[in-house]
């Protein structure tokens, strides 16, 4: 038995002290209560729409934004219109000129849209208040196990650590919380890392570390 097994959860996970005795539902409620309702619109699509009107179409806008490959530029414009990403930082001066805005306006829109995407992800995760324990059996193979949203994080985490014993210590695991916090545990159930914003996708994807 490792020394970490003799430590309390409060000692092992001090950054979770404010959540250890909250249920999944309470954690999710706290997340949702902190989000604006409704969520704001993305800014980049609005800037791109203005740029299209200014330049007179997709091809003209692609050229004005500095794309030598107009077809590729048109695909990027379609992506930005759909709210899929934003211009890369090294292209900001050219793209801003094509859109008819200053660079700071474009940068501010990219930052705002990144924050909005974070809020959307939080809202999606908190809509399912269950804790999710995911075993990584091998590369690309994950086994999700939901824990009741009525458990406290303390109980869910204790069960996640105990699960490693019943699994003969073969698998790494991640306990995904309703506030998009991930608790990574070693094959023996000891603390590996605590991160946020690297969510399990549909209960199937767990980032490699």
N, C-alpha and C positions, 0 to 999 in steps of 0.2 A: 504493500500500500504506500503510495506516495505521500509526502508530508502535506500536500495540498488537500488531501482527503480529510485531514484532521482540522483544517481551518473551517470557520463558519462561512456561510455564503456572504455575510456582511464583510468579512475580511477579504475574501477572494474577489468580490465584485463591488468595490466601494463606489464606483460610478453609477451603480444601479440602486443605491440606497433609497432613493426617493420612490422607487417602483417595486421593490421586493415584496411589499405587503399589499400591493394593488392587484386586483383581478385583471384578466385580459380585457374584460368589458370596461373596467374603470380606466385602464391605460388608453384604450381606443377612444373613450368618451373625452378624455383629456386632449387627445390629438385633434379630434373633430371640433371641439370647442375652441381650439386655438386657430382654426382656419377661417378665412373670410368666406362669407356666403352671400351671393354666389362667388365663385372664383373669377378673377379678372380674365379678360381676353388676352391672347398672345399678341405681342406688339410687332414681331417681325412680319407676320402676314399682312398687317395693315401698312407697314412701310413698303413692302413689296408691291402691294396693290397700287399704292401711290406712285411708285416707280414705273409700273406698267403704264399707267395713265400718262405719266410725264414723257416716257420714251416712245410710247405708241405701239407696244407689243412685246412679246417675250424675246424674240430674236434681237430686237433693238436694245432691250434692257440687258440681255446677256453681253452684248458687245460693249455697252456703256459701263458694265461692271467689270470689264477687263478680261472676259473669257475669250481666249483664242479659239477654243473649240465651242462653237455656238450651240451645238446639240447638247454638249455636256452642260453648258451654262443654262440652257432651257430646262434641263432636268433638275438642276439645283434650284432654279426659280420655282418650279412646280413643287419641290419638296418644301421650300420655305413657305410657300403659300398654304401648304397643307399643315403647317406647324411642325414640320419634321426638321428639327435642328435650326442652325443659324450660320451665317457666314463665318469662316475661319478667321481668327484675329489678323493673320498676315494679309488677308484680302480686304480688311475693313476700309482702308482709304479708297480703293477702287470701287468697292460695292457702295459705299456711302455716296460717292460722287454720282454713280449711276442712279441711285435712288433719290438723289436731290436733297440729301440731308448731310449734316456734319458728322464727323467720325464719332464724337461723343454721344450723339443721339443714337447711332447704330449700336455702339458698345453698351449703352444703357439699356437698349431694347433686348440685347442678347442676355445681359445679366438678369433682367426682369423675367424673361422667358425661361431661363434656367431655374430661377426661384419658383416660377409657376409650375414647371414640370415636377419639381420636388414636392410642392404642395399637392399636386394631382396624384403623385405616387403615394404620399402619405394618406390621402383620402381613400384611395383604392385599398391600401393595406388595412387601414383602420375599419373599413366596412366589413371586414372579417376579423372579429376580435379574438379568434382562437389563437393560441400559441401553436407554432408549427415546428416539430422536430424533424429534421431531415438528415438521414444517414447517407453518407457518400460511400457506396459499396465499391465503386471503381470509377475511373474516369468516364464521365458522361452518364453514370448510372446512379440515380438518387431515389431514396425511398422515403416519402413524406409520411409523417404520423401526426395528425392533429391532436392537440390537448385541449380540453374544455376551456372555454372562455371564462368559466366561473372559478377556475383555479387561480390562486395568487401566483405571481411570478416566482416567489420563493418555492412553492410546491412544484411548479412546472419545471423549474431549474433543477430541483433535487431529483425529480423523476428522470429528467434528461441525463443527469450524471449516473443515476442508478442503471439506466438502460444500457450503458456501456458494459456493465458487468454481465448482464444477461446475454449480451451479444458477443461475449467472449473477447471483448476488447479488439475486435477486428476493424471497426469502422470509425472514422472521424464523423463528427456530427455538428449541426448548427441548430440552435434554438432561435427561431425567428419570432420577434415580438410584434404586436399590433402597431407599435410606433416606429416600425422599420429599423429597430435595433437588432443586430445579429450577435449571438453569443456562440463563438466557435469553441468546441471542446475537442480535446485529443481523443485518440482511440481508447484511452483509459478513463475518459470522463473528466479530465482535469482542464483547467482554464487554458485556452490557447490565445484567444483575443476577443475583444468586444469592438464592433464597428457599427456604423449606422449609414443607411442609404445604399446598402448593397443587398437588396432584398432577394429572397427566394422567389423565382418567377413561376407562378402557377404551382408552387410546391414541388417543382421538378429540378430547378437549376440552383446550384450552389457554387459560387465562384471558387476557383481553386486558389490556394494560398501556399 
